[in-house]
Amino acid sequence: MVLAAGRGLRLRPLTEHTPKPLVQVAGRALLDHALDLLVAADVREIVVNAHHLAEQIERHMAAFARRHPMLTIHVSREVELLETGGGVLKALPWLGAEPFFVLNSDVIVRDGASPALARLAERFDPRSMDALLLLQPVERAFGYDGAGDYAIDREGRLTSRGDRPSAPFVFTGTQILTPRLFSGERGGAFSLKRLYDRAEAAGRLFGLVHDGAWLHVGTPSALADAERTLHSAP
């Protein structure tokens, strides 16, 4: 699933007439950078949620489906914004009973030595994990000026920053989740962070450190910087 329902308020005025996932970075829509990862990972069924200017997302995905006829595409249109957790919960009937990828559409993940999604899939163990989050060291997080999200132990279990002043890793928005994580949720708007906290308390929240680049494109200045960085990349 690709999360694409946000309003992109920090990218205004660009997002007044264009949904944030369709803003162009290095000649391609932000959404396409996420879709590329899924296609390369041989994912055959993709759900994209939409809210702000949803009809543009629907047209974009219809064109994408014509270019990739082997894929099954669903657009989960949200009349009211459901946030990350509510958006995934609404899409669960399409996502099925097995673990699935979830990606954010407002970031760009560049593979390192090995494809990031392949590394996540290889590391994921449903016997011990409810969620496996791809992390980026804060010092290598392009366009990010926060205090970090998590620390990670030798086994890969995560501890959230909580009240501490900082944490060494930021969550990239790329992950594998199990449907079990949503047990007991009844719908409505809520953040995935609530479910991560629950998994952390049960010892079932794990992380994997990304070995490539990660670009957060949240503001017009970060967008311009990302353009320059991607155009200069080998």
N, C-alpha and C positions, 0 to 999 in steps of 0.2 A: 504494500500500500504506500502511496505517496500522499503526504499531507499537504493540501494545496488550498485550504479554505480560508486562510488568514486575510485580513484586510490590508496589510502592508502599510500601516499608518506612518511609519518612520521613513518610508520611501516616497511619500507625497512630495510634489504633485504627480510623479510618474504613475502612481497607482490610483489616481482619480478616475482614469479612463481605461487603465490596463491592470488586470489582476497581477499581484506581485509575482506569481509563478511564471507569468508570461513576459516579464521584463527581460530584455535581452542582455546577455553577458557574453562577450567574445563571440558575437554573431549567432548565439543560440539562446532560446528561452531557458530561464532557470529550471523550469520543470523538465526540460529535455536533458539537462545534465544528470538529473536523478533517474530519468527513464533509461538513459544509456547504461547506467550501472545494472539495472534490472535485466535489460536485454542481454548484456554481456554475461550475466549470471545464468542465462537460459531460463529465466522466469517466464512462465507461459500465461499467467493470469494476473492482471494488474487492476487494482482499485485506486482511483483518484477521487478525493473528496473536493467539493467546490461550494463556495458560498458567495463571496464578493465577485460580482460580474461573472456569475457561474456559467452563463451561456457562452462566454468566450473560452472558458476551460473545456466545455463540452465540444465546441467546434474544433478546438486544438486536438483533443483526444480522438475525435472522429477522423481527423486527417492522419493522426499517428497510426490509428488502427488500419487505415487503408495502406499505409506504407509497410505495415507489419501484420499481414493477414494471418500469421500463425498464432498471434496473440489474442486472448480474450480480454476485452477492456470493459470495465464498469466505471461509471461516474456516479458517485454518491453525493447527490445534491442535498445541501443542508439549508432548510428554510431559515432556521435560527442557528447561529454559530455554536457548535458543540464542543469547541476546544479539542485538544489532541486526544484525550481519552474518550470523550463522547463520540468523536468522529470515527475512531477505530471500532468502538463498540457497535455503532450503527452498521458498519461494514462487515461485521463478523460473519453474517450468513454467506457472503461471497468469499471470505477468506478461508473458511473451512475449519476442520478440526485439528490440523497440524500446525506446527510453528510456522511463522511467516515473517518476512522482512517488513519493516516500516521505515520510510525515509522522509526527511523534511525536504520541502521544495525551495527553501530560502537559503540554502547553503550549497556549496560545491565540494564534493569529495573527489579528490584525485588519488588514484591508486598508487601505491608504492611498489615494492618489489613483487608483490602478489596482489591480485584483486581483493579489495576490501570485503566484498560480500562473500567471496569464496573463503576467506579467512574466518569470517564470522560463522559461516555454515559448518566449517570444519571444527571449530572450537565449541559450538553449541552442543550441550548435553541436556536433553529434556528431563533426565532423571534427577538432575541437581539444580537446574536453572528454570526460572520463569521468565527471565529477561536477560539478554546479553547486549550490552551497550558498547558501541564503538566510541572510544575516547581519544582526545587529542591533548598532548601536553600544552599547557597554557602558553608557554613561551613560543610554541609553533602554531598558535591559533590565529590565523590571518583575520583581521577585522574584528577581533574580539577584545574587549577591554574590561571584562568582568573578573571576578575573584575565583573562578573555577567552580566545579560542581562536586567532584568525587576524589577520594583517595582509593587506591587499589592495593590489596595484599598479594602475597606470593601465589596464592591459589586463584587469584582473579576476582575475589569477592570485593564488592564495593561498599564504601562508607561515605555517606553524603556529607557535604561541608558543614551543614547545620549552622551552629552559631560561631564556628571558627572563622577567623578573618580571611582564610584562603584555602584553596584545595589545588593540588597539582594538575588536575585534569578537567577539561571541559567536555561535556557530552556533545557529540557531533550531530545528533538527530538521526543517526543511522543505527539500526538495531534489529534483533530478532526477538519476537515475543511469542508466548504461547497463549492460546485461547483460555487456558486455565487461569491466567492472570486476571481475567475479567469476571471471574466467578462472583456472583452476588451483586454485580452492578446492574442497575435498572434503567439506565439511560440518562438523558439530559447532558448538560455541559459540565465537563470536569477535565482536569489535567491528567496526563499519564503519570506525572510526578507522584500523584497519590498512590498509584499502583506500584511504582518503583519503591516508594517508602515501605509499602506492605511487603514486597518481595525482599527488600533489604532486612526487615525485621525477622523474616523467616530464613535468612541466610541463602536466599535463592536469586539475588541480584548480582550479576557478574559483569565484568568489563573486559574489553580487549583494546590494547593501545594501537592506534592507527600508525602505519609506517609511511604514509604519504602526506600530501598536503590537504588542508581543510580551509575553506574560505567562507567566512560568514558575511553575507551581503545584506546588511540591515539598513543602511543609510545611503544617500546619494554619493557621499564621499567614499564609502566602502565599495560601492559599485564601480566608481571610477578607478579606484585602486585595483580591484579585482580584474577589470578590463586590462589594465597595464600589465598586471602579473601574468595573466593567462596568455596574452599576446607575446610576451617575452619568454614564456616557458618553452623548453625544447620539445 
